[in-house]
Amino acid sequence: MAKITAANLDSAIKGILDDYAETLVDDLDEVTIKVAKAGAQALKNSSNEMFTDIHMKKGRYGSGWTVQTEKTRLSATGIIYNKKYPGLPHLLEHGHAKRGGGRWMPKQEHIKPVEDQIVESFEKEVEGVIGR
């Protein structure tokens, strides 16, 4: 280890903090992607359980959930969406009128509970990474 004097103390501290920040960003990126993938899997499972009576083959709606991840120099994002039926999650979650008119279809919340789980899981994981 190099000897640190008063003259180079600021650069030594800056180097240590830069290393810590780089490690922290990498760890948080991993957490983000891991939690997003777990969220997509949870939506697949809950959708397959809830929506077996929709006018489609069993499991088709649930199998459409996927994650798009994007990693930049400073952060990572994970976007969970339904690739097969992009507009259907909103209609099911919030309710809608029937296609040919008629009765209102009630909302069937299936995304909000998973979202709450994802947020809680992400917070715990981030606390674990920062606490190390």
Secondary structure as GFF3:
##gff-version 3
##sequence-region A 1 132
A	DSSP	alpha_helix	9	50	.	.	.	ID=ss1
A	DSSP	alpha_helix	60	63	.	.	.	ID=ss2
A	DSSP	beta_strand	65	71	.	.	.	ID=ss3
A	DSSP	beta_strand	76	82	.	.	.	ID=ss4
A	DSSP	alpha_helix	88	94	.	.	.	ID=ss5
A	DSSP	beta_strand	96	97	.	.	.	ID=ss6
A	DSSP	beta_strand	104	105	.	.	.	ID=ss7
A	DSSP	alpha_helix	112	131	.	.	.	ID=ss8
###
